[in-house]
């Protein structure tokens, strides 16, 4: 069930970002910069949801490896 939820969340987030991406060139440079800053975290979360849906546990293993390298 978590795979389905993560995949659905990723699709939902990507559908929310799609209208922004398709009209990106219609905005001024300042608005484009704000949009990039607003959309990047959403795309990051969508990517992490897709990674979690495709390979459950892979994000937890990556976090454990990163903690082991730090400490």
N, C-alpha and C positions, 0 to 999 in steps of 0.2 A: 503493500500500500504506500509506503513512503516514496517509492520510485514514481508512482503515478502522481502523487501530490507534487513532488519536485518538478516533474516534467510539465505538469499543468501550470505550475507557478512560473516556470521559465517561459512557456508559451504566452501566458498572460502578460508578463513583463515586456516581452518582445513586441506584443501587439500594442502595448501602451507607447512604446518608443517609435514604432513604425511611422505614425503621422508626423512626428518631429523630424525624422530622418528624411522623409520624402519632400518636405517643404523647407529643408535646411538652407538651400541656396537663395530662397526668397527673402531672407532676413539680412539685416545689416551685420557688419563684422562684430560689433559689440554684442549683439543678441546671439550671434553664432557662438561666440566665446562662452556666454552664459549657458547656452544650450549644451555645449560640450561638457561643461562642468556639471550640469544637472544630469546628463544622460550617462556619463561614465560609471557612476556607482550602480545605476540600474542595470547596465550591461554586465558589470562585474557580478552582481548578484544573480542575474539570469545565467551567466556562464557557470557559476558555481552550482546552481540548481541543476543545470544540464549535466555537469560532471558528476554530481551526486546521484542523479537518476541513472546515468549510464554505468557507473561503477560505484556501488554503495560501499562505503568505508574508505574509499580512496582519499577523501579529504581529511578524515581522522588520522590515517597513516601519515599523510604529508605533514599534518600539524605535529604529530609525535616526533617525526624526523627533524623538523625545524627546531623543536624544543630541545631535542638531544644535542643538536649542533651548537645551540646557544649556551647550554649549561653543562 
